[in-house]
Amino acid sequence: MTKHLPAKELGLLLLLAALWGAAYSFIRIGVETIPPITLISARTFLAGSLLLVILRLRKLSLPMDGLTWRRFCIQACLNSAVPFTLIAWAEQHVNAGLAVILNALTPIFAFLITAIFTRHESVTLPKLLGVLLGIAGTCLIVGMSVLQDNSSQFLPQLAVMLASVCYAMGAIFGRNFKGLDPMMPAAGSLICGSMMLIPLSLVIDHPWTLNPSRQSMLALVALSVFSTALAFAIYFRLVDTLGSIATTAQAYLRVPIGVGIGIVFLHEQTSTTLLIGLVLVVAGVIAMTLPASIWRIRRAPPLKTGSPH
């Protein structure tokens, strides 16, 4: 990896942040006329199928052993089927901008789960600071809606935070896929997720009776192709070319981009409280994900006394 990052890779990093930031607006448009379960079953199936095509073009194929596919199913519950559906349901009631802010809590929940249960990473002062900032931002956002007697927002906000907990657990469980090409768990879990959700869609939503709008259908296609399949492909390329630490920079960009897209294209309203909460959450994520070397204070060499020998 070069010291100065190539302009092409930086451009891809910005594109990745935009694709994942736009996902929340695509979901918001999609659920206007497509029920959440049907929307996400289609999203996971289309995106998983595209990733399978990409794997085939790379001359790779998914493993066929039962243990790996059981792990794909668990990963699907944690990283696609359940959190995707929770967010889609929530966005029937809350703005895309609010959803993207609350979903940025994933690293904070991952740290808390790690510190309390798995304990496979050390607890550091910057990470504790990040947790406090993230919790403060969340309390400000969620707490103000309750105090303002807008309790109808509480359950959808809670659903987005539960989705963040799922993502955090998925990130920890993903350690079981060491040795596999990173795109394989993504494709396998998305396919498993679609297989879980399609029967539910058929039984609950009766999709053949739906009459989705053109905007919702376009949003579904964009969500599946661009914000899921293409985003995963770019992500894994950047992990290979920039490294995992540099690639996490998209998390800092994704939140303001996602909020901005909601404001510009969906005409969503923001408040001072929401913006302050956004700043606190993003600051918390940055504090938790910056490499430890950034926080080290380099000590000055001791003063020499007397003449050198």
C-alpha positions in Angstrom: 0.0 0.0 0.0 1.4 3.4 -1.0 1.9 6.2 1.4 0.0 8.6 -0.7 -3.4 7.1 -1.6 -4.2 7.1 -5.4 -6.9 9.4 -6.5 -8.8 6.5 -8.0 -9.0 4.7 -4.7 -10.0 7.9 -2.9 -12.7 8.4 -5.5 -14.0 4.9 -4.9 -14.0 5.5 -1.1 -16.2 8.6 -1.6 -18.4 6.6 -4.0 -18.8 3.8 -1.5 -19.9 6.3 1.2 -22.4 7.8 -1.2 -23.8 4.4 -2.2 -24.3 3.3 1.4 -25.5 6.7 2.5 -28.1 6.7 -0.4 -29.4 3.3 0.7 -31.6 4.8 3.4 -33.3 7.2 0.9 -33.8 4.3 -1.5 -35.5 2.3 1.3 -37.6 5.3 2.2 -38.9 5.6 -1.3 -39.3 1.8 -1.7 -41.5 1.3 1.4 -43.9 3.9 0.2 -45.7 1.2 -2.0 -43.7 -2.0 -1.3 -44.1 -3.7 2.1 -40.8 -4.0 4.0 -40.5 -7.8 3.9 -41.1 -7.9 0.1 -38.8 -5.0 -0.5 -35.9 -6.7 1.5 -36.5 -10.2 0.1 -36.2 -8.7 -3.4 -33.1 -6.7 -2.4 -31.3 -9.6 -0.9 -32.1 -11.9 -3.8 -31.1 -9.5 -6.5 -27.9 -8.4 -4.7 -26.9 -11.9 -3.8 -27.4 -13.1 -7.4 -25.3 -10.2 -8.7 -22.5 -11.1 -6.2 -22.6 -14.7 -7.4 -22.1 -13.5 -10.9 -19.1 -11.4 -9.8 -17.6 -14.4 -8.0 -18.1 -16.5 -11.1 -16.3 -13.8 -13.2 -13.5 -14.0 -10.7 -13.5 -17.7 -11.2 -14.5 -18.4 -7.6 -17.4 -20.5 -6.3 -19.1 -20.8 -2.9 -18.1 -23.6 -0.6 -20.6 -26.5 -0.5 -20.1 -27.9 3.0 -23.0 -27.8 5.5 -21.1 -26.0 8.3 -20.2 -23.0 6.1 -23.8 -22.7 4.9 -25.1 -22.9 8.4 -22.8 -20.0 9.2 -24.1 -18.2 6.1 -27.6 -18.6 7.5 -26.6 -17.2 10.9 -24.8 -14.3 9.2 -27.9 -13.7 7.1 -29.9 -13.2 10.2 -27.4 -10.9 11.7 -26.3 -8.9 8.7 -29.0 -8.8 6.1 -32.5 -10.4 6.6 -33.3 -9.1 10.1 -31.5 -5.7 10.1 -32.5 -4.8 6.6 -36.2 -5.6 7.4 -36.1 -3.7 10.7 -34.7 -0.6 9.0 -37.3 -0.9 6.1 -40.1 -1.1 8.6 -38.8 1.8 10.6 -38.5 4.0 7.6 -42.2 3.8 7.1 -42.3 6.1 10.1 -39.0 8.0 10.4 -36.8 10.0 8.0 -33.9 8.4 6.1 -31.6 10.9 7.7 -32.5 9.8 11.2 -32.1 6.2 10.2 -28.6 6.7 8.9 -27.5 8.5 12.1 -28.9 5.8 14.4 -27.5 3.0 12.2 -24.0 4.6 12.6 -24.0 3.2 16.2 -22.9 -0.2 14.9 -19.2 0.2 16.0 -20.3 1.4 19.4 -22.5 -1.7 19.9 -19.8 -3.9 18.6 -17.4 -2.5 21.2 -19.9 -3.0 24.0 -20.7 -6.6 23.0 -16.9 -7.3 22.7 -16.2 -5.7 26.1 -19.0 -7.5 27.9 -19.1 -10.9 26.2 -16.4 -11.9 23.8 -13.5 -9.8 25.1 -11.3 -10.5 22.1 -10.2 -6.8 21.8 -8.7 -4.5 24.4 -10.7 -1.7 26.1 -9.0 1.7 25.4 -9.7 5.2 26.5 -10.5 6.4 23.0 -13.0 3.6 22.6 -14.6 4.5 25.9 -14.8 8.1 24.8 -16.4 7.1 21.5 -19.0 5.0 23.4 -19.9 8.0 25.6 -20.2 10.4 22.6 -22.3 7.9 20.7 -24.6 7.2 23.7 -24.9 11.0 24.3 -25.9 11.6 20.7 -28.4 8.8 20.7 -30.0 10.0 24.0 -30.3 13.5 22.6 -32.0 12.3 19.4 -34.3 9.6 20.9 -34.9 11.4 24.2 -36.0 14.6 22.6 -38.6 12.9 20.6 -40.1 11.3 23.7 -40.0 14.5 25.7 -41.7 16.3 22.8 -44.6 13.8 23.2 -43.7 12.2 19.8 -43.7 8.7 21.2 -44.8 7.3 17.8 -41.2 7.7 16.8 -39.8 5.7 19.6 -40.4 2.2 18.3 -39.1 2.9 14.8 -36.0 4.5 16.3 -35.6 1.4 18.5 -35.9 -0.8 15.5 -33.0 1.0 13.8 -30.9 0.7 16.9 -31.7 -3.1 17.1 -30.6 -3.3 13.5 -27.3 -1.7 14.5 -27.0 -4.3 17.3 -27.5 -7.0 14.6 -24.8 -5.5 12.4 -22.4 -5.4 15.4 -23.1 -9.1 16.2 -22.6 -9.9 12.5 -19.3 -8.1 12.4 -18.1 -10.2 15.4 -19.6 -13.5 14.0 -17.9 -12.7 10.7 -14.6 -13.8 12.3 -15.7 -17.3 11.5 -15.2 -16.8 7.8 -11.4 -16.4 8.0 -9.8 -18.1 5.0 -12.7 -17.4 2.7 -12.7 -14.6 0.1 -14.5 -11.8 1.8 -17.1 -11.6 -1.0 -18.2 -15.2 -0.3 -19.9 -14.6 3.1 -21.6 -11.5 1.6 -23.0 -13.5 -1.4 -23.8 -16.6 0.7 -25.5 -14.7 3.5 -27.6 -12.5 1.1 -28.8 -15.6 -0.8 -29.7 -17.3 2.6 -31.5 -14.1 3.6 -33.6 -14.0 0.5 -34.5 -17.7 1.0 -35.7 -16.8 4.5 -37.7 -13.8 3.5 -39.3 -14.8 0.2 -41.7 -17.4 1.8 -42.6 -14.7 4.4 -43.3 -12.3 1.6 -45.5 -14.8 -0.2 -47.5 -15.6 2.9 -47.8 -12.1 4.5 -47.6 -9.6 1.7 -49.1 -11.6 -1.3 -46.8 -9.7 -3.6 -48.8 -10.6 -6.7 -51.6 -8.3 -5.4 -49.3 -5.3 -4.9 -49.2 -2.3 -7.2 -45.9 -0.7 -6.5 -45.2 2.7 -8.0 -42.5 3.3 -10.6 -40.5 5.3 -8.1 -40.5 2.4 -5.6 -39.5 -0.1 -8.2 -36.6 2.1 -9.4 -35.6 2.6 -5.7 -35.6 -1.2 -5.2 -33.4 -1.8 -8.3 -31.0 1.0 -7.2 -30.9 -0.3 -3.7 -30.1 -3.9 -4.8 -27.7 -3.1 -7.7 -25.8 0.0 -6.4 -26.2 0.2 -2.6 -25.7 -3.5 -2.1 -24.0 -5.5 -4.8 -21.8 -2.7 -6.3 -21.1 -1.3 -2.8 -19.9 -4.7 -1.6 -17.7 -5.2 -4.6 -16.1 -1.7 -4.1 -15.7 -2.4 -0.4 -13.8 -5.6 -0.8 -11.6 -4.0 -3.5 -10.7 -1.1 -1.1 -10.0 -3.5 1.8 -7.5 -5.1 -0.6 -5.9 -1.9 -1.9 -6.2 0.6 1.0 -6.5 -1.8 3.9 -9.3 -2.2 6.5 -8.4 0.9 8.5 -8.3 3.3 5.6 -11.6 1.8 4.3 -13.4 2.6 7.5 -13.1 6.3 6.6 -16.3 5.8 4.6 -18.2 5.5 7.9 -17.3 9.1 8.7 -18.6 10.2 5.3 -21.6 8.0 5.0 -23.6 9.7 7.8 -23.5 13.3 6.6 -23.9 12.1 3.0 -26.9 10.1 3.9 -28.5 13.0 5.8 -27.7 15.4 2.9 -29.3 13.1 0.3 -32.5 12.9 2.4 -32.5 16.7 2.7 -31.9 17.4 -1.0 -33.9 14.7 -2.7 -36.6 13.8 -0.2 -36.9 17.3 1.3 -36.5 16.0 4.8 -36.5 18.5 7.7 -33.7 18.6 10.2 -33.5 20.2 13.7 -30.7 21.6 15.8 -31.1 18.6 18.1 -30.7 16.1 15.3 -27.7 17.9 13.9 -26.0 18.0 17.4 -26.8 14.3 17.8 -25.3 13.6 14.3 -22.0 15.4 15.3 -21.8 13.4 18.6 -22.4 10.0 16.9 -19.9 10.7 14.1 -17.4 11.9 16.6 -17.9 8.7 18.6 -17.4 6.5 15.6 -14.2 8.4 14.6 -12.9 8.1 18.2 -13.5 4.3 18.2 -12.2 3.5 14.7 -9.1 5.6 14.3 -5.9 3.5 14.7 -4.3 3.5 18.1 -1.1 5.2 16.8 -3.1 8.4 16.2 -3.8 8.7 19.9 -0.3 8.1 21.2 1.5 11.2 22.4 5.1 11.1 21.4 7.3 12.0 24.4 10.2 14.4 23.9 13.6 12.8 24.5 15.1 13.4 27.9 17.5 16.4 28.2 21.1 15.5 28.3 23.2 16.8 31.1 27.0 17.1 31.1 29.3 16.5 28.2 28.9 13.6 25.9 31.4 10.7 26.4 
